[in-house]
């Protein structure tokens, strides 16, 4: 079972602010073959990340200039990993399902450890 949410680009800010933790956003277009390939790769592995990485699918029209600029979408497909409304990882290339799985496992593991280890800059002076 997939854990994708399909939303309009205009609703992305709201969707990101309603959840804490990591979230994946796949910007794609049904008119771009590579986006369809990436969507299939994500759907193959998405059930493995249901608890740790909710996935949002955004059908992006390149005429949606504000969204393209805000998230710096330079090509399609683009995958962004957010934490607390901040972009933590960016992927702008096509990966096979096994490669994508490894990338997402590494990303989830890294950011889970980063939450556990305190940032020295956050200490009171």
C-alpha positions as CSV (number, residue, x, y, z in Angstrom):
1,X,0.0,0.0,0.0
2,X,1.4,3.4,-1.0
3,X,1.7,6.3,1.4
4,X,1.5,9.0,-1.2
5,X,-0.5,12.2,-0.9
6,X,-1.4,13.8,-4.2
7,X,-1.7,17.6,-3.8
8,X,-1.8,20.7,-5.9
9,X,1.4,22.9,-5.8
10,X,-0.5,25.7,-4.2
11,X,-1.3,23.5,-1.2
12,X,2.2,22.3,-0.6
13,X,3.1,24.8,2.2
14,X,0.0,23.8,4.1
15,X,0.7,20.1,3.7
16,X,4.3,20.5,4.9
17,X,3.3,22.5,8.0
18,X,0.7,19.9,9.2
19,X,3.3,17.2,9.8
20,X,6.5,17.0,11.8
21,X,9.5,14.9,10.9
22,X,10.8,14.2,7.5
23,X,8.6,14.4,4.4
24,X,9.4,13.6,0.8
25,X,8.0,15.8,-2.0
26,X,8.2,14.6,-5.6
27,X,7.8,17.3,-8.1
28,X,6.8,15.8,-11.4
29,X,4.7,16.1,-14.5
30,X,2.7,13.4,-16.2
31,X,4.0,14.8,-19.5
32,X,7.6,14.0,-18.7
33,X,8.6,10.3,-19.2
34,X,11.4,10.4,-16.6
35,X,8.9,11.7,-14.0
36,X,6.6,8.7,-14.6
37,X,9.6,6.4,-14.2
38,X,10.5,8.1,-10.9
39,X,6.9,7.9,-9.7
40,X,6.9,4.1,-10.4
41,X,10.2,3.7,-8.5
42,X,8.8,5.6,-5.6
43,X,5.6,3.5,-5.6
44,X,7.6,0.3,-5.6
45,X,9.5,1.2,-2.4
46,X,7.0,3.6,-0.7
47,X,5.6,1.0,1.7
48,X,9.0,0.5,3.2
49,X,9.0,4.2,4.3
50,X,5.4,4.5,5.5
51,X,6.3,5.3,9.1
52,X,9.5,7.3,8.6
53,X,8.9,9.3,5.4
54,X,5.5,10.4,4.2
55,X,5.5,11.1,0.5
56,X,3.8,13.9,-1.3
57,X,3.3,14.0,-5.1
58,X,3.0,17.4,-6.8
59,X,2.0,17.6,-10.4
60,X,3.9,20.7,-11.3
61,X,3.3,22.9,-14.3
62,X,6.3,25.0,-15.3
63,X,4.0,27.9,-15.6
64,X,3.6,27.9,-11.8
65,X,6.6,30.3,-11.5
66,X,6.1,31.1,-7.8
67,X,6.4,27.4,-6.8
68,X,9.3,26.7,-9.2
69,X,11.2,29.7,-7.8
70,X,10.3,29.0,-4.1
71,X,11.5,25.4,-4.2
72,X,14.2,26.0,-6.8
73,X,12.9,23.3,-9.1
74,X,15.5,23.3,-11.9
75,X,14.4,20.1,-13.6
76,X,11.7,17.4,-13.5
77,X,11.7,15.1,-11.7
78,X,12.9,16.7,-8.5
79,X,12.7,15.1,-5.1
80,X,13.0,17.3,-2.0
81,X,13.2,15.9,1.6
82,X,11.9,18.4,4.1
83,X,12.2,18.6,7.9
84,X,10.4,21.3,9.7
85,X,9.6,23.1,6.4
86,X,13.3,23.2,5.6
87,X,14.8,21.4,2.6
88,X,17.4,18.9,3.9
89,X,18.1,16.9,0.7
90,X,17.6,17.4,-3.0
91,X,17.6,14.8,-5.7
92,X,17.4,15.9,-9.4
93,X,18.1,12.8,-11.3
94,X,16.5,9.5,-12.0
95,X,17.3,6.5,-9.8
96,X,16.3,2.8,-10.1
97,X,14.2,1.5,-7.2
98,X,17.2,-0.1,-5.5
99,X,19.3,3.1,-5.8
100,X,16.4,5.2,-4.6
101,X,15.8,2.9,-1.7
102,X,19.4,3.3,-0.6
103,X,19.3,7.0,-0.9
104,X,16.1,7.3,1.2
105,X,17.4,4.8,3.8
106,X,20.6,6.9,4.1
107,X,18.7,10.1,4.3
108,X,16.2,8.8,7.0
109,X,19.1,7.3,9.0
110,X,21.2,10.5,8.8
111,X,18.5,12.8,9.9
112,X,17.3,10.5,12.6
113,X,20.8,10.5,14.1
114,X,21.0,14.3,13.6
115,X,17.9,14.7,15.8
116,X,19.5,12.6,18.6
117,X,22.9,14.3,18.6
118,X,22.7,17.8,20.0
119,X,24.0,20.7,17.8
120,X,26.9,22.4,19.7
121,X,25.7,25.7,18.4
122,X,22.4,25.2,20.3
123,X,24.1,25.2,23.7
124,X,23.6,28.1,26.0
125,X,26.6,30.3,26.3
